[in-house]
Amino acid sequence: MTNELITNAKEKMAGSVANLQRNLGQIRAGRANASLLDRIMVEYYGAPTPLKQLASITIPEARVLAIAPFDKSSLKEIERSINESDLGITPANDGQTIRLVIPMLTEERRKELVKSMGKFIEEAKVAIRNSRRDAIEAVKKQQKASEISEDELKTFEKDIQKVTDEAVKDVEAVAKEKEQELLTV
């Protein structure tokens, strides 16, 4: 039962790290990355549809994303959705594909982006600490219900802390990798 709690906490913490990776993947680093388009929804036959489901997204050059819709009639809607998004990139439509040229980032903008990562990193750490707190509370309840001994409680708390420390290291590694990517020209 208690090992299950630790496993659950570990899974929740891994989910927090994965969420951080998704969020950081959407930060533009001056090179083409298909995950920039993950949040783009296109009105397709009256239903908001993720862009990934309507087109193939390729990276023909380091700073270019090419979007080739499966249904050519959706080209205008895809272009409109990109224009209305918060990407800040103007699409170039040639009648067959849409090209997005990712502009180079200035050093000042790179530093701003690194600072803005802090919010996502802190959210991930808070989620991890919340998972730790929930797991420890559950273990303490078991101890109060005399399901486990005081010694077992201490052991499980140490195990939960170990899992938490690993998750925080993962968050810091992901953050460092993204920071390196942003600061490299």
C-alpha positions as CSV (number, residue, x, y, z in Angstrom):
1,M,0.0,0.0,0.0
2,T,2.7,2.5,1.0
3,N,5.0,1.5,-1.9
4,E,2.0,2.3,-4.1
5,L,1.9,5.8,-2.6
6,I,5.6,6.3,-3.5
7,T,5.0,5.0,-7.0
8,N,2.0,7.3,-7.4
9,A,4.1,10.3,-6.2
10,K,6.9,9.4,-8.5
11,E,4.4,9.2,-11.5
12,K,2.9,12.6,-10.6
13,M,6.4,14.1,-10.3
14,A,7.4,12.7,-13.7
15,G,4.2,14.2,-15.1
16,S,5.3,17.6,-13.7
17,V,8.7,17.2,-15.4
18,A,7.0,16.2,-18.7
19,N,4.7,19.2,-18.4
20,L,7.7,21.5,-17.9
21,Q,9.3,20.0,-21.0
22,R,6.1,20.7,-23.0
23,N,5.9,24.3,-21.7
24,L,9.6,25.0,-22.4
25,G,9.3,23.4,-25.8
26,Q,6.9,26.1,-26.8
27,I,9.4,28.9,-26.1
28,R,10.9,30.0,-29.4
29,A,14.7,29.6,-29.4
30,G,15.5,31.1,-32.8
31,R,15.4,27.7,-34.6
32,A,12.5,25.8,-36.1
33,N,10.8,23.4,-33.7
34,A,7.5,21.7,-34.5
35,S,6.3,22.0,-30.9
36,L,5.9,25.7,-31.5
37,L,2.6,24.8,-33.3
38,D,1.3,22.4,-30.6
39,R,-1.2,24.9,-29.2
40,I,-2.5,26.1,-32.6
41,M,-6.1,25.2,-33.1
42,V,-7.7,25.5,-36.6
43,E,-11.4,25.9,-37.3
44,Y,-12.0,22.9,-39.6
45,Y,-15.6,22.2,-40.7
46,G,-16.9,24.1,-37.7
47,A,-14.8,22.3,-35.1
48,P,-11.5,23.5,-33.5
49,T,-8.9,21.0,-34.5
50,P,-5.2,20.8,-33.6
51,L,-3.0,21.8,-36.5
52,K,-1.0,18.6,-36.1
53,Q,-4.0,16.6,-37.2
54,L,-4.6,18.7,-40.3
55,A,-1.1,19.0,-41.8
56,S,2.3,17.5,-41.9
57,I,4.9,19.8,-40.3
58,T,8.5,19.5,-41.5
59,I,11.7,21.5,-40.9
60,P,13.3,21.9,-44.4
61,E,15.9,24.4,-43.0
62,A,17.2,25.2,-39.5
63,R,14.9,28.3,-39.2
64,V,12.0,27.3,-41.4
65,L,8.8,25.3,-40.6
66,A,6.8,24.0,-43.5
67,I,3.2,23.1,-43.0
68,A,1.6,21.0,-45.8
69,P,-2.1,20.5,-45.1
70,F,-3.6,17.2,-46.0
71,D,-6.7,19.0,-47.3
72,K,-5.7,22.0,-49.5
73,S,-9.0,23.7,-48.8
74,S,-8.0,24.2,-45.2
75,L,-4.9,26.3,-46.1
76,K,-6.6,29.7,-45.6
77,E,-8.0,28.6,-42.2
78,I,-4.5,27.4,-41.1
79,E,-3.0,30.6,-42.2
80,R,-5.6,32.6,-40.3
81,S,-5.1,30.6,-37.1
82,I,-1.4,31.2,-37.2
83,N,-1.9,34.9,-37.7
84,E,-4.3,35.1,-34.7
85,S,-2.0,33.0,-32.5
86,D,0.6,34.5,-30.1
87,L,3.5,33.1,-32.2
88,G,4.4,36.5,-33.6
89,I,5.5,35.0,-37.0
90,T,3.8,35.9,-40.3
91,P,3.1,32.8,-42.4
92,A,4.0,32.7,-46.1
93,N,1.4,30.9,-48.2
94,D,2.4,29.7,-51.7
95,G,-0.9,27.9,-52.4
96,Q,0.4,24.4,-51.5
97,T,2.3,24.9,-48.2
98,I,2.7,27.5,-45.5
99,R,6.2,28.5,-44.5
100,L,7.1,30.0,-41.2
101,V,10.5,31.6,-41.0
102,I,11.7,31.8,-37.4
103,P,13.5,35.1,-36.9
104,M,16.9,35.2,-35.1
105,L,16.7,36.2,-31.5
106,T,18.7,39.2,-30.2
107,E,20.9,38.6,-27.1
108,E,18.5,40.8,-25.1
109,R,15.5,38.8,-26.1
110,R,17.4,35.5,-25.3
111,K,18.0,36.7,-21.8
112,E,14.3,37.7,-21.4
113,L,13.3,34.2,-22.5
114,V,15.6,32.6,-20.0
115,K,14.0,34.8,-17.2
116,S,10.5,33.9,-18.4
117,M,11.4,30.2,-18.1
118,G,11.5,30.8,-14.3
119,K,7.7,30.8,-14.1
120,F,7.4,27.4,-15.7
121,I,10.3,26.0,-13.6
122,E,8.8,27.2,-10.3
123,E,5.3,25.8,-11.3
124,A,7.0,22.4,-11.9
125,K,8.8,22.5,-8.5
126,V,5.6,23.5,-6.7
127,A,3.7,20.6,-8.3
128,I,6.5,18.3,-7.2
129,R,6.4,19.6,-3.6
130,N,2.6,19.2,-3.6
131,S,3.0,15.6,-4.7
132,R,5.5,15.1,-1.9
133,R,3.2,16.7,0.7
134,D,0.2,14.5,-0.4
135,A,2.3,11.3,-0.2
136,I,3.7,12.2,3.2
137,E,0.2,13.0,4.5
138,A,-1.1,9.7,3.3
139,V,1.7,7.8,5.0
140,K,1.1,9.7,8.2
141,K,-2.6,8.8,8.1
142,Q,-1.5,5.1,7.7
143,Q,0.7,5.5,10.8
144,K,-2.1,7.1,12.8
145,A,-4.4,4.2,11.8
146,S,-1.7,1.9,13.2
147,E,-1.2,0.3,9.7
148,I,2.6,1.1,9.8
149,S,5.0,1.7,12.6
150,E,6.9,4.9,13.5
151,D,10.1,3.5,12.0
152,E,8.4,2.6,8.8
153,L,6.9,6.1,8.7
154,K,10.4,7.6,8.8
155,T,11.7,5.2,6.2
156,F,8.8,6.0,3.8
157,E,9.3,9.8,4.4
158,K,13.0,9.4,3.4
159,D,12.0,7.4,0.3
160,I,9.5,10.1,-0.7
161,Q,12.1,12.8,-0.1
162,K,14.6,10.8,-2.3
163,V,12.0,10.6,-5.1
164,T,11.3,14.3,-4.7
165,D,15.0,15.2,-4.9
166,E,15.4,13.2,-8.1
167,A,12.4,14.9,-9.7
168,V,13.8,18.4,-8.8
169,K,17.2,17.3,-10.3
170,D,15.3,16.4,-13.5
171,V,13.5,19.8,-13.5
172,E,16.9,21.5,-13.1
173,A,18.4,19.4,-15.9
174,V,15.6,20.2,-18.3
175,A,15.8,23.9,-17.4
176,K,19.6,24.0,-17.9
177,E,19.3,22.3,-21.3
178,K,16.7,24.8,-22.5
179,E,18.7,27.7,-21.1
180,Q,21.8,26.4,-23.0
181,E,19.6,26.2,-26.2
182,L,18.4,29.7,-25.7
183,L,21.7,31.3,-25.1
184,T,23.5,29.5,-27.9
185,V,23.6,31.5,-31.1
